[in-house]
Amino acid sequence: MTDKRVAAAERLAAHPAWIELDKAALVANLNEVRLRIGDGVQVIASVKANAYGHGIVPVARALAASGVDMLATGSFGEAMAIRDAGITTPVLMLAGALPSAMETLGNHDLIPTVFNQETADSAAGLGGRPTAVFVKVDCGLGRVGVTLDQAFRFIAQLAARPEIDVAGIYTHLSFKDAASMVWAKERLGLFYALVRDLKAAGIDPPVTQALASSALLIGWRDDLSAVCPGHVLYGLSPVVGDLAGIAPFRPVLRAIKARVIHIGDHSAGPVPGSGGYHRLRQGRRTAVVPCGLNDGYRPARPGQSAAVLCQSRRLAVLGVSLEHLTFDVPDDLELSLGDTVVLAGSDGPESISLAELAAWQGTTPATALVTLGAGLPVLDSY
Ligand SMILES: *Cc1c(COP(=O)(O)O)cnc(C)c1O
């Protein structure tokens, strides 16, 4: 056992709540993307937001082992975690740094994105060599990037500087429904025109990229050299309604689990005047797992009721507090300290999907998991 494993085992004994991944599904989803884009197109895997809550290191490791061309993240800490794990796949830093950070990114072998004059100037000539940078173009999302009307001039000026190597140009145009799909298609056309104009001017960066999950889900392809999917790699859908089903992409979240740390026997009845969980419980017993707000588990919205699975049964969640989740224990259920409870995933014939959990919380599956992934450890093997 390595020191790291001992530390993880100690952490789990002290705080038994965790996330389990289906890494085979992750690899299958990557291969499905490859199938859709055809040979010769690179996959830049978006692992931002702690790999959409799935755990940056296990996800990056599995993608790297499957030969993904590049990893993209917005988080410097997560980029460093990738490098500390010994993963040598190129890492693109999606826009999100101050000019003063460019040198740090370069020192750690991370590819900076430049999106204004200041980031470009600070990135130029790091380490006495031409700095490989990606340029982000804002085609209308209205977030980060050089605007489309300024992009040609900006990129042409960068390409002319010997201390800068324009290694990539990309944009991001995700869409949720049919109306925004039509809009995204129109804006994408303008990005393709920019790439053509640059090429005609002799500027032809090795990486050009515009398509993300929503486009790949509905089967779009283009002539650029790379795609940058996030959601679909994890089996999450960025679109709503009937625009496209997520199949054949599979959920990478296998389960969220926790162990029972306390069983309360309330046979003697509540203390007079007390409220709390006594008014809510059906049985005489309640049980607690250490997965509360601090672990990213949000309480159900008014009118919704959450459940957990134990011994293939659905048990009602009575309450979620800062560090605890308390649930009802039916009188006929034999429950012991340390028993495993499923907060999401399958247990015999019963299952709680991430979508169901998110619906209780009044949020999207991706939002629910980013929050849970920030609080819970991801087990690498089980
Ligand atoms: C997040 C992001 C992606 C991935 O988007 P998904 O919709 O999750 O596939 C691609 N490109 C850029 C620039 C991004 O920021």
The ligand as an SDF file (V2000), in Angstrom:
LIG
                    3D

 15 15  0  0  0  0  0  0  0  0999 V2000
  -16.4080   24.0610  -21.7840 C   0  0  0  0  0  0  0  0  0  0  0  0
  -15.8460   24.2110  -23.1080 C   0  0  0  0  0  0  0  0  0  0  0  0
  -15.9880   23.1920  -24.0650 C   0  0  0  0  0  0  0  0  0  0  0  0
  -16.7720   21.9320  -23.8010 C   0  0  0  0  0  0  0  0  0  0  0  0
  -18.1520   22.1980  -23.8190 O   0  0  0  0  0  0  0  0  0  0  0  0
  -19.2200   21.0480  -23.6370 P   0  0  0  0  0  0  0  0  0  0  0  0
  -20.5130   21.6860  -23.9610 O   0  0  0  0  0  0  0  0  0  0  0  0
  -19.1510   20.5790  -22.2270 O   0  0  0  0  0  0  0  0  0  0  0  0
  -18.8650   19.9630  -24.5980 O   0  0  0  0  0  0  0  0  0  0  0  0
  -15.4100   23.3810  -25.3000 C   0  0  0  0  0  0  0  0  0  0  0  0
  -14.7130   24.5050  -25.5920 N   0  0  0  0  0  0  0  0  0  0  0  0
  -14.5610   25.4960  -24.6960 C   0  0  0  0  0  0  0  0  0  0  0  0
  -13.8010   26.7030  -25.0670 C   0  0  0  0  0  0  0  0  0  0  0  0
  -15.1180   25.3940  -23.4350 C   0  0  0  0  0  0  0  0  0  0  0  0
  -14.9650   26.3790  -22.5420 O   0  0  0  0  0  0  0  0  0  0  0  0
  1  2  1  0
  2  3  1  0
  2 14  2  0
  3  4  1  0
  3 10  2  0
  4  5  1  0
  5  6  1  0
  6  7  2  0
  6  8  1  0
  6  9  1  0
 10 11  1  0
 11 12  2  0
 12 13  1  0
 12 14  1  0
 14 15  1  0
M  END
$$$$
